[in-house]
Amino acid sequence: MPPWGRKLARHEALDLCPVCQKGQVYALDNSYACEHAVSAEKTCTFRVGKVILQREIPKEQVLKLMTTG
């Protein structure tokens, strides 16, 4: 397991990444991000901050964004 994989293991996996269709999206400390966007070799760009314009973005809203756009 790569080093970043051990870090992701403690975070909740939400769903398949809508951008790369290969990685899982995780709820990290400050963002929701594809595992391939936070790896050493960044092969994906999916990342959404947990706070945007001083408003917390709930997990349900990110799931809706990932499924319906």
C-alpha positions as CSV (number, residue, x, y, z in Angstrom):
1,M,0.0,0.0,0.0
2,P,1.4,3.4,-0.9
3,P,2.0,5.9,2.0
4,W,-1.0,8.0,1.0
5,G,-3.2,4.9,1.1
6,R,-2.5,4.4,4.8
7,K,-3.6,8.0,5.4
8,L,-6.8,7.6,3.4
9,A,-7.7,4.4,5.3
10,R,-8.8,6.5,8.3
11,H,-11.2,8.6,6.2
12,E,-14.6,7.8,5.0
13,A,-14.9,6.8,1.3
14,L,-17.9,8.4,-0.4
15,D,-18.2,7.1,-4.0
16,L,-16.4,6.6,-7.2
17,C,-14.7,9.7,-8.6
18,P,-16.8,11.5,-11.3
19,V,-13.7,12.8,-13.0
20,C,-11.3,9.9,-13.4
21,Q,-13.9,7.1,-12.9
22,K,-11.1,5.0,-11.2
23,G,-10.5,6.3,-7.7
24,Q,-12.6,6.7,-4.6
25,V,-13.5,10.1,-3.2
26,Y,-12.7,10.5,0.5
27,A,-13.9,12.9,3.1
28,L,-10.6,14.3,4.2
29,D,-9.9,16.8,7.0
30,N,-10.4,20.0,4.9
31,S,-11.7,18.7,1.6
32,Y,-13.4,15.9,-0.3
33,A,-10.9,14.5,-2.8
34,C,-10.2,11.7,-5.2
35,E,-7.5,9.4,-3.9
36,H,-5.6,10.0,-7.2
37,A,-5.7,13.8,-6.6
38,V,-3.9,13.5,-3.3
39,S,-1.4,10.8,-4.3
40,A,2.3,11.5,-5.0
41,E,1.6,11.2,-8.7
42,K,-1.5,13.3,-9.2
43,T,-3.5,11.8,-12.1
44,C,-6.9,13.3,-11.2
45,T,-8.1,16.8,-10.3
46,F,-11.3,16.2,-8.3
47,R,-11.2,18.1,-5.0
48,V,-13.9,20.1,-3.3
49,G,-13.2,22.1,-0.1
50,K,-15.3,21.4,2.9
51,V,-15.7,25.2,3.5
52,I,-16.5,27.5,0.5
53,L,-17.2,31.2,1.2
54,Q,-17.3,30.5,4.9
55,R,-20.1,28.0,4.5
56,E,-19.6,24.3,5.4
57,I,-20.4,22.0,2.5
58,P,-22.2,18.9,3.8
59,K,-21.3,15.4,2.6
60,E,-24.8,15.0,1.1
61,Q,-24.3,18.0,-1.1
62,V,-21.0,16.7,-2.4
63,L,-22.6,13.3,-3.1
64,K,-25.3,15.1,-5.1
65,L,-22.7,17.1,-7.0
66,M,-20.9,13.9,-7.8
67,T,-24.0,12.1,-9.1
68,T,-26.0,14.8,-10.8
69,G,-23.5,17.6,-11.5
